[in-house]
């Protein structure tokens, strides 16, 4: 089965790293195939940032996302810009602190979208004391909600991807995100 | 033991270079190739190598030619605007039979056009970019693993045939991340050094081949020039026979070894009516399109060209002999298409799906073309 995931938000939120962690978890630790791509251009700074991951049980031929099964939005601008491609019955995960799902309510109703709210930024600030780990909190929520990667693989991938010395905080952020969706 | 990484194509290229024994990189950063230089700037010093950021691309190509004559495997990485500037020294490297590797991560062209978008618009520049008669070797990777593997292969071919080898990647492969597996046992071709004898000729007229190459400082007192030279390397610009012998050998050492150099992969072509031919990133879309067409009972196959240069005439003819139509998919308005048409055009209908703008053709777009041709 091929699952297409798009994570979007502001440049600087760690959107790309969140996608890399999903891809790394799946391909190095879950014995699946994965390809990660990203929007690459002037808009990557400050404006809407976008990262895409395709995860599959078999080889991923066409590497890009065409119509995501899962959309994760960490900014309202990105939510409005990218929701239009989400598949019917698709999964939408938003950070209610930085987005307003009411702005896309019509699309949600029309396409029967499954919506989850994961307050990643608030959790990162309140529970970890570091706003910058909101992306890793979101990876925790994505892991729990979608089961597209395993919890064990995600933790290994986080430890292998974050700067040395920050592993503990990042794994704590992941656990906090995982708990949000319970 | 094999190691696994989940990395970008450009990072895999840099890893491949180091695995192949590259210890000198000179370059001028340019999107979308910059991560090759960035990675090597960090990693080369750790293995005793050197990285130099040059003032421009002409100097970069000159520096790696010097590095190679200094006895060190050398490479540069660039994109369209940079490969244009390098052409003078690329020609010099062919004429002086200098093993170097040039990586081109292609972007929208001409001129500076689309720095962050993909294309395959330098394929003919790889073939004919510098003036004169020469036979380049070029490899086109379609995955992050292949960008690693083909960079190693490029260094090996450069040593084997004593000539520049181009790795013609594109923005899609350069920037996407995938898993690569790095084996412990990587086949690496070492520089063949000459024996110090009185009758050593650095440009000896060996049929279909080259003579071992000394490094500056080895004590051979040889002369290296872009002028037409005799077997000793001394200029001899007015004797037609000297020029003919030299240039014929430079071409024949590649052309007469095509069966060893050319690499083509294919699937589902024996009974196919329509065959998709592609190279580089579009192969990814072609494979998916062919698989979906097969699932829909359409007789569609695909050919993936690993080595656009020298062009694999014979392999392509053999694989496509039963097909009525061939669809060439590439990210330009027709470059390798004309090669395919030259080779197959007499007996097969050759169609072009040439896409520019910077996006990878999708499997749906290829299937639409197949249906237009008559794959139903």
Interface residues (C-beta under 8 A of the other chain):
Chain A: X20 X23 X24 X27 X28 X33 X34 X35 X36 X37 X38 X40 X41 X42 X60 X61 X62 X63 X64 X66
Chain B: X4 X5 X6 X32 X116 X171 X172 X175 X176 X177 X178 X179 X281 X284 X285 X287 X288 X291 X360 X362 X363
